[in-house]
Amino acid sequence: MFEQVIGQHDIQERLLQLKSEERLPHALMLCGPQGSGKMALAIGFAKVLLAGRGDAMLEKLEHPDLHFTYPTIKLPSMGADHKPVSDDFAAQWHEMVMGGYYFTMTDWLEQMGGENQQAIITAGESDALLRKLSLKSSQGGYKVSIIWLPERMNIDCANKILKLLEEPPSQTIFIMVCEEPEKLLETIRSRVQRIDVKRIDTDSICQALKEKRGLSDDMAQRIGRMANGSWRQAIELLTTDTENELFLDLFQALMRLAYQRKIKDLKQWSEQLASMGRERQKRFLAYFLHLIRENFMYNFQQGDLCYMSQREEEFARNFARFINEANILPITELIDRAIRDIGQNANAKIVFFDMALQMIVLLIQK
């Protein structure tokens, strides 16, 4: 049932134990970083709970007692009063999930055709879910509701889901798959049993790379370390045309232009970032934080503490010395602030130009 899960054997055993000892709560929340396998664990456990009743449908994730809830966007073709719900994108969701359980919001936005939008779970979704779960189980067992990224529920939806959790329909198990639990209502967090899913251990990633992708020991070890506990990141590292290539170009350009104090070029740089969708902007800033940390650690000449690609490491050889004890914290705070501002829909041109100008000062601190 957990065949797509990489590592995480302790979580698998814990879930199975909850069922075998009949201590299964009506609501679970799997929390952890992207790429750690939360959705793979959720679907695997759903298969365990629904096993024996419609197994053929279960393998195709078409079981009538398995319900998925996920963030959606509003398409131009939708009416002004229409509140998008998961059923509007059921075909796209099924196609993506059947392609593998390790996916990201970026993948989902591309699947829906809304790369530049911010997906949310609307109040209409909670109404639709209530109607589904109010029906009796079609196969005579559990009904399982998997909610992907519940932190993206708007307040109306969150309040309605709270009522569902307070008075759950008969034989219904909720499994939430969450990356930012602090954004959920405290009342929701208090009504679920939280299970923290840690990053995947490197040995499990290496073993999977060798078994599933046919990599040599050396290549599997290098990618396994760089993946930083994310199977999704490991797969992306196997391809050359990843988004990180673009992000590295943008990172290098910012540092060079800031060092040379080319204000006009920095303004153009900020406009390029501002032209991207907000989800991509946030991914770039997360990547920026990662590279700042890696360049700082590079100065200590401890290879086992650095997780960079060959190209990133080549840039670090000359650049790392500019990231030091005097500026590592101010730079980190600057980027954290930019992530917050972008998340709050601040003007992206202003956010990125301000960030670029401040890097001029921060890079010269010794």
N, C-alpha and C positions, 0 to 999 in steps of 0.2 A: 504493500500500500504506500510505503514511503520511498518507492524506487527512484523518484526524481530528487530526493533530498541528498545534498552533499554534506557528509558529516552529521553533526548535531544529534548524535546517538543518545545523549543524556536527555534531550528534550523529547525525542521519540519514546524513550522508555517511560518518561514521566507521564506523557499523554496516555500511553497504553495502560499504565498503572491506575490512572484516574478512572478509566473505564472498567478495568477488571475488578477494582475494589468498590465499584459503584459509588464513587465520590465525585462524579462528574458534575461540575457546576453548570448552570444554564447559560452562562456567558464567560467565555475565555477571551483574553487579549494577548496576542503574541506581539511583543515589542522588540525592536532591534534595528540595527543599521541596514541600509539598502544592500541587497546582495547576500544577506545572511541566510536566506531560505525560509522566511516566515510564511510566504504564500505556499511554498512547496510543503511545508509542515501542515498548514491549515487544510490544504486539499487532501493530503495523505491521511490526516486524521478524519476528515469528512468521509473518506472512502472506508475507513475502519468502522465508523458509526453506521454507515448505510450498507455495509457489506451483506451479501446474502439476499438482497432484495433489488433486483434489476441491475446485476453486476455489469452486463453488457452496456447498458446506458451509462453506468457510473464511469466506466473506462473512457467513454466519449464525453464525460462531464455533461451529460444530457439527462441525468436522473431527475425526475419530477419533484423530489424532496430535497434537492440541492439548489440553493438560491444564492446568487452573487449580487452584491451591491457594490458600486464603484463610482468614483467621480465622473461627471459628464460635462459636456459643453453645450452651448446653444448654437445650433447651425442656422445659417441664413434662411433655410427652407422652413424652419419652425415658426409657428404663429407667435404673435406678440405675447399672448397670455400663456403660452405653453411652458410648463416647467419640465425641463429634460429629466428623464429617468433612465435607469439602467436598461430597461427593455428597448429603449430607442436605439441602443448600440449593442444589442445582444449578439448579433452576427459578428461584428468586429471584435467583441470581447472573446467570443468562443474561438475565433481564428487565432487570436494572439495567445491565449492561454494554452491551446492545444499545441502551439509551437514551442512551449516550454514554460515552466513555472517561475523562472527568474527573469522578471521584466521590470521596467521602471516607468515612472510617470511620463518620461520622454517617449518611450515606446508607445504608450497608450494614447498620448496626444497625437502622435503621428498616425496611429491606427484610426483615430476618429477624424483626422483631417483638420486638427486645430492646434498646430504647433505653437502658435503665438497667443493662445488663450490660457486662462487659469481654470482648471477643472474643479468643480465642487459637487457635493452631494446635496440635492435640493430637498425642500419640504415635500415636493411631489413624490420623491423617492420613498420617504418614510410612509406615506399613505399607500403607495403601491406594495411595499413590503408587508404592511399590516394586513392588506387584503390577501396576499399569498399565504401568510403564516396562519391566518384565521381558518383556513381550510384544513380538513383532516389530512393526515399523512396518506399519500396515495398507495404506499407500499406497506403500511401497517407498522412502521417503526418511527425512528426519529425524523424530524425535519431539521436541516442544517442551513443556517444563514451565515455566509461568509461575507464580512464587510471589509473591503480593502480601503485602507487609508481613511478611517473614520474621522481623523482630525480635519478632514476637508468638508465635513458637514457644516452647512450654515446653521445659524442659531435656531431657526424654526425646526429644521430637521433634527438637530441634536435634542431638542426638548421632546419631540415626538418619539425618538428612539429611546430616550430615557424612560418614557412611560411603558414602552415595550419591554424594557429590561426590568422595570418594577413589577410588571404583571405579564410575564412571558406566556405566549400561547402554549398549549399543552404539547409536551414532547418536542420542544424546540430548543436547539442548541445554537447559540450565537458564537461565532469565532471571528473576532476582530483582528485585523492585520495592520499594525500601527508602527509608524516611524517617528512620530513626534507626539507622544502621549501628553506632554505638558499643554498642548493646545486643545485637548479635550476638556469638556466640563468636568469639574471635580466630582459632581454627582454621578456622572457616567463611570468615571474611573473607580469610584467606590463600589460600583455594582458589578464589576467584572473581576475575575481571577486573573491577575497579570502573570504572564510567564515571559521572562526576559530571554531573548535569543541573542547570544553573543556572536561575534564574528566567527566565521568558520576557521578551525585550526588549519595551519599551513599544510600539515601532513595530509589531511583529508583532501584539500584542494589539489595537492601534487598527485596523490593517488588517482583522483578522478580525471585529471588531465592526461595521465598515462593510459588509464583504462578507456576513457570515453573519446579522447582526442589523439591517442597514439603518440604522445610526446616522449622524448628521451628523458632520462633522469635529470640531466643538467638543465634542459629547457624547462621542464616541469618545476624544478626547484626555483629557478629565476622568476618565472611568471607567478608561481605560488607565493613567493615573498612579496612581489610587487602588488599582488591582488589585495593585500591587506585585509584578508578575511572575507572577501566578496567573490563569490563564484561568478557573478555577472561581470565584475571587473576583470577576472581571469579570462573570460571568453573575449571581452573587448580587446584585451592585450594581444590576443592571437591575430587580430586583424590590424591592418596598417592604416586604413582610412577612418580612424575613429575621431570623435569630436575632440579628444584630447590633443590631437595634432594641431588643430586650429587654436585651441586654448593655449598651447605652448607658444605658438607664434605670437599670440596677443600678449602673453606674459613677457616674452622677450622684447617685444616692441615697446611695451610700457617702460620696462626697466632701462632700456637704452635711451629712449626719448627723455625720460625723467632725469637720467644722469647727465644728458647733454643739454637739459633745460630748454627743449624745443617746444615752447608753449603752443604755437600754432599747430604743430603736428600732434601734440597731446590732445588738443581740442578735436582734431579729426579722429583720433583714436577713440575718444569718448563717444563721438557720434556713431562710429562703427558699432560699438557695444550697445548703444541706445537703440540701434535699428533691429537688434535681435529681440526675440520674445522674452518675457520676464522669466520663464522657466529656464531658458538657456542662460540668461544673465546670472541667475542664482547658481547654476551649475558651474559657470566660469569662476565665480567668486569662491565657490567651494574648492575648485581646482587650484585657484590662486593661493588659498590658505594652505593647501597640501604642499605646494611647491615651496612656499616660504618656510614651512617647517622642515622640509627635506634639505633645503639649502643651508639652513641653520645647523642641522645635524651633520651635514657634510663637512663642516669645519672641524669636527672632532675626529675625522679620519677613522671612523668606526663603521666599516662596511656593512656589518650586520644590523646597524641602526638606520640605514638609508634604504628607501624604497623608490627608486627612480628607474625610468627606462634609460636605454643607452643614450638617446638623444638628450634627455633631460640632464643626465649626468655630465655629458659633454659641455652643456651650457653652465652647469654648476661649477666646473673647474675654475672658471674665471670670475663667475658672478658671486659665488657663495660668500666670499669674504666681505661683501657689502651687507650681509644679514648677520647681525651680531647681538650681543647682550643689550646694547643700548637701544636698538630699534625693533627687536623682534616683538615685544609686547605692544608698542604703539602701532606697528603695522597690523598686527593681529586685531587690535581693537578697531582700527580703521576699516578693515574688511568686514568685521562683524557688524559694524554700524551700516556699511553699504548693503549687506545682506538684509538687515532689518528694514532699511529704507526702501529697497526694491520690493521686498515683501509687502510693504505698506503702500505700494503704488506711487512712490515719489517720482518726480521727474528724472528719468534715467540719464538724460544728458547732463543734468546738474550733478547727480550723484557720482557719475564716472569721471566728469571733469574735475570735480572737487577732489576725488580720490587720487587722480593723476597728479594734480598740483601738490598735494600733500606728500606724495611719494618723492618729489624733488627734495624736500627738506629731510625726510626720513632716511633717504639713502646716504646722506652725507654725515649722519650721526655716528660717532665712534665710541 
